[in-house]
Amino acid sequence: MPGRRLSIGLRATLFLTVALFGVGTLAVAETEKELYSFGTNGMDGAYPLAGLIFDGAGNLYGTTVDGGAYGAGTVFELAHKAGAGWTEKVSHSFGNGKDGAFPYAGLIFDGSGNLYGTTYEGGTGASGTVFELTPKAGGGWTEKVIYSFNSNGRDGEHPYAGLIFAAGHLFGTTYLGGTENFGTVFELTPKAGGGWTEKVLHSFGHGKDGALPRAGLIIDAAGDLYGTTVDGGVDGLGAVFELTPKAGGKWAEKVLHNFKGQDGEYPDAGLIFDHAGNLYGATQETIFELTHKAGGWTEKVLHNSGSVASLIFGAAGNLYGTTTYGGPYDAGTVFELMREAGGRWTYTTLFGFMGGEFGAYPYGGLTLGTSGDMYGTTYQGGAYNYGIVFEMTPQLIQ
C-alpha cells in the first residue's frame, strides 16, 4: 500500500511469457524495457504509484509519491529524443509550503496544455489539494493550488484518485471526508475572472451507498458519473455507483452493483466503458464486466485475479492491465484478456516483474502508445529500488 516500503532483493534474467495468437507459426511476445530508474540524483522522485500520460509531442508525464527536493513527491516529465532515449526532468517538487504533498494519482491535460492533479495531503487545510501546472515561456512549469480540502465536517478530505474534465469542469473523488467521513464526489467549476468553486456532489455513508472511493470517475454522453468504492454497499465489500445530474444542480446517487465476495470484493480500481456502453473494472480478486440492460445492470466475472490496477482496451478490443503482486516472482504482472467467440475471455500473463532493472509492484495502470507499445511505472525496482518507468513492446517471433 502507499507509504509502505516493500522489501525486495530480486536480480534475475528477463522472464517472458509468450502469448500465442494462432497466426501460422508466428507468436507475439512482450519485451519489457526500463526507460528510467528513479533515485539517480536524490531529488528526481521516488516510488511512483500512478500511471502515465502523453503530450502531443510524445513525452510522458507522471507523479511520484515520494522524493523530490522536499521529500513529498514530484511531477516529472520524460522527454523522448529519437535515437537518444529518454531524459527525465522534475516539473515540480511538492512540500515547499502549502502546495500539496504526496501525489498518489496521475495527471490530466486541458486543451491549453496545462496539467492537473491531486495530492493526498498538504494544502492550507492539510487534507489534500487539487493543483494546476502551467507551462512557462522558455521552459519550466508554474504550480498553483486551485483548491485545498478542509476538515470541516462537510468537505472531502484526502483525494487518492485523479481527475476528469467534462464541459470545462473538474470532477473527482476524495477517500475520506464528507458528512459521514466515508468520502465524497466533488466538482470544481471555473469562476469568471479566475479561480475555482468547489461543490460536494455526494457524501458517501448514507446507508448502503458505498464508502471510501479510492478510484477516480468516468462520464457518459448524458453527463452521468460512474465510479467504485472500496468499502460499503449492502455487504460492506464495495460497490459500483452512478451519479446522475438533476434539476437545480442536485445529483442523485444509485448503486449499480454490490459486491458479495464470490464475485470479488474491495474494488480499488477505476472503470472503463466499451463501445457498447458496458462497464469493466477490477476488485482485489476479480476482473468484472457490468452489462447494461433495461432495468439495471448484470455483473459477470471475467477472471479471478490478484489486485489489478485500472484496465485499458487495446486496438483489437482486448483488455490489458497490471497486477500489483503475483506472477513468477510475486512482484506483479502485465496481462491480457482476449475476447473470444461466445462471450468468453482468455487470460494470458504477458510479463512477470522481478525487481532490479525490470521493476517490481506496478500499482499504476498502463498507457497505450501510438505504435501499440504500453507504458507504465513500478513502485520499486531500478538501480536504487525507488521504482522505474517501463515500456512493453510486442515482438513477432518465429
N, C-alpha and C positions, 0 to 999 in steps of 0.2 A: 504494500500500500504506500501511498505518497508519504514522504518523510522517513520511511524506513530504509535503512542501509542494508541492502541484501548482500550477502557474502558469497562470492563465487571465486573459484580459482581454476577455471577451465581454460586450457590452451590445447587445442586439438586440430586435427586436419578437418578440412571442409566436409560437412555432411550434406549430401544431396539426396532427395527422394525424387525419382523420375516419375513423371505423370504421363502415362501413355494415352494418346488421343486417337489411336487407330487409323492413322493416315499412312498406309503402306507399312514400311519399316521405320518410318520417321517417328520420333518421340519428341516431347518437349520437356526440357529440364529447366529449372530455375537456378541461376547462379547468383550468389549474393556478394556484394562488394561494399566495403566500408568507404564512404565518401569523406567522413570527417570523424575524428576522435576527440571528444571534449576533454579539457584539462591540460591542454598543451602549454598554456601560459598562466594558469592560475586564475584568470579572470574571464575566460571565454565562455563560461557557462558549465553547468553540471547537472546530470540526471534529468534528461528530457522525458516528460510524461505524455506529451501530446503529439499529434500528427503534424503534417507539413502542408503548406500551400505554395503554389507557384504564382509568380507575377507574369506579366505579358512577355518578358524577356527570357523566361525560363529559369529565373533564380528562385531558390527555395527560401521560405521563411518559417520560423518556428519559435518555440519557447523552451527554456529550461527552468525547472523549479528551484534550482539552487545555483550557486556560483555567481559570477559577475563581480563587479567592483565592490559590492556591499554584502555579498553572500545571500541575497534574497531573490535570485533568479535573473533571467535575461530574456530579451527578444533578440534573435540572431538571424543573420542572412547568410546563405551560401550562394556565392556568385559563380556561375559556370562559364568557363572560358574554353572554347574549342581547342582540344589538344593539350590543355594546360590544367585539367582537373577542376577542382572546386576550392574556392577561397572563403573562409569563414570570417565574418565581421559581426561584432556585437552592436546592434542598433540601439539598445537601451539596457542599462543595468538598474534593476529595481532596488529600493531600500534607501534612497538618499533623502528621506524626509517623509512626506505623505503621498508619495507617488505610487504606492501599492507594493505588495511583496508576495512572492511565491505564485507565479502564474502556472496553474495546473493545466489550463486549457490551451488550445491552439488559437489561431488568428483568422480574421477575415479582412478582405479588402472592400472599400467602397469604390464607386465609379471614378473617383478622382485620385485613386492610388494611395489613400490613407489606410492605415492598419488599425484594427480594433480588437480588443481582447479583454480578459478579466484577470484579476488577481484574487487569490483566496483570502489573503489578509492585507493589512495596510489600509491607507486612506485615512481621512480625518476621523472616521468612526472606528477604525481598527478592525472592520468587519469585511474588508474587501473592496475592490474598485472595478469600475469599467474605465478603460483608458483608450486613448487615441494616439497614434504615432503619425505625424505629418512629415513628409519629406521636405528637406531644406534645399534651397538653391545652392548648387555646388557640392551637394552630398551631405549625408547625415540625416538625422531624424530629430524632431522635437516631440517629446511626450507630454500629454496633458490628461489629467484625470477628469473625465466628464461626469462621473458620479461616484460618490463614496457611500457605501451602505452603512446603515446606522442600527444600533441595538436599542431600538425604541419600542419594541413590542409589536410593531406593525410591518416595518420594512424587512426585506430579505437580508440575510447575512451569509457570507462566505460562498461566493459563486465558484463552483467546482468546474462548470462546463463553459464552453464558448458561446458565441452569439450568432444570430442570423439577422440579415436585413430583410425588411419587407416594406415596400412603399416608403422608403426613407426612414423608417423607424427601426430601432434595435429591439430584439426580443431575446430573453434568456431566462435561466433558472438560477435560484440560489439553493444550496444544500440545506441550509438552516434558515431560521427567522420566520417572519410572518406571525399571524396572531396565535398560532399553536406551536411555533418553533419547529415545524416539520418541513420548512422550505416554501419557496414561492415560485411563481412565474411572473416576470416583470416586463415592462415596456419602457423604453426611453424614446421620447418624442423631441425632435429638434425644435427649438424656440426661434421665433423671428428675431434677428439681431444677434444670434449666437446663444450657445448653451443648450442644455437638455433638461427635460422634465421627466422624472421617473414616476411610474404608477405600478402598483402591485395589482396584477390581473387575477391572481388566485393564490390563496394561502392554503397549503395542504394541512390535513389533520382533522377536517370536519367529518368525522365518521370513518368511512371506508374508502375515501377518495385517493388514497396513496400517501406516501410520506418519503421525504428525503430524496428529491430528484438530483441525481448525480450527473446525468447526461443533459445535452442541450436539446433544442427543439427543431422540428421541421414544419413547413407550412404547405397547405394545399392551395389549389387555384381559387377556392372560395374564401381563403383567408383564415381557415381553421388551423390551430396549432396542435401538434402531436408530440408526445414525449413519454418517458418512463420514469417510474420512481423505484428506488432500490428497496423500499420497505412499504408497509401499509397495504391497502387492499383488503378484501374480505378475510383472507387467511394470513395477512401480515407478511406475505412473501414477495410483495411488489406488484406493480400494476402498469398497464399501458393506458394513457389518458388522452382525451381530446378536449381542447378549449375552443368554443365557438363564440364569435362576437355577436352581441345583441344590441338592440336599440338603446340609446342613451349612454353608450360607452361601456356597458356591462359585458361580462364574459361568463358563459356557462360551462362548467367542467363536467365531463362524463367519463367514467371508467369504461374502456373498451374491452379490457381483459384483466382478470385477476389470476395471478399465478398460484398454482396449487401444490407444487412440489414435484409431481410426476412429469409435469410439462416445463419444469425449470423454476428457479427462484432467484430473487435479488437481481433484477436486470439493471446493471450499471452502464450499459452501452446505449447509444442513441439508436434512432430508427432511420430507415430509408424507404422510399417508395420505388416500386417498379412502374412500368409504363401503363399498367392496368389499374393502378391505384392501390395495390396490395402493399402491406407494410412488412418489413423484415427487421429483425433485431436479434439480440442475444441476451441471455441471462448468464449467471456464473456457471451454468451447467448445460445449457442448450442453445441452439440456433433455431429461431422460430419464424413462422410466416403467419400474418393475420390477413385473411381474405375477406373483403367487404361484400356482403350480400344484403339485400333488402331486409331491414330489421335488425341488423347487427353485424358482428364480425366473428369469424370462425378461426380459431388458432390451431396450427399444426406444427409439430416439432420436426424440423428437417434433419437435425443431427444432434446427438448428445456429445458435448464438447466441453473442455475446460473454459475458464474465464476468457471471454472474447472481447476485443475492442470493437469499435464500430465497423460495420461492413461497407464494402463498396461493390458496385457492379462493374464487370469488365465489358469490353465491346461486344462480346458474344452472348451477354446476358447471364454469365456465371458470377457467383458471389466469391469475393476474396476478403480475407481478414487475417488477423493475428490472434494467437492465444498467448496470454501472459506467461503461463507455465506450460508444462508438458513437453512432448517431443522426446527425442532420444537422449537429450542431456537435461531434461526438465528445466530448460531455460527459455521455453516458448517456441512457437512455430509460425510460419506463414502457410495458410491453407487455401484450398479452392473447393467450392461446392458447385458441381456441374449439373445443370438442369438436364434431366433425361426425359424420354418419352413417358407418358402416363403419369406425369407429376412427380416422378422420383428425382432425388438428388444424390449424387455420388460425391463423397468427401475424400479429398486427397491432401496429404501433407506434402507441401512443396519444398519446405526447408525447415531444418531444426537448428535453432540458435544454440551456441555452445560457449559463449563468452569470448574473451580476448578480442581479436580483430573482427570477429563475426557478431559481437554484441550478445546481450542477454536481457530477457524480460521486456518485450515490446508492449508497453502499456498503450501507446497510441495506435491509431489505425493506419491504414495505407492510403497513399495518394497515387493516382494513376497518371503517368506521364503521357505525352502525345505519341510516343513511339511504342506504347504498351508496357514500358517499364513501370515498376512500382517502387515507391519511396516511403521510408518510414524512419522511426527512431527506436532505440532501445534504451531502457533506463540505466543499464550498466553495460560493461564490456568496454572495449577500446584499450588503448595503451595505458590509460590511467584509471580504468574502471569507472569512469564518470559518464559512460554512455557514448553512443555513436549515431550518426546519420547513415543509413544504408540505402542501396539500390538493388532491386531484384530484377534480373534481366532474363527473359525467356530465350532459350537456346535450342535450335533444331539440331538433333544429333541422329546419326545413323544407328 
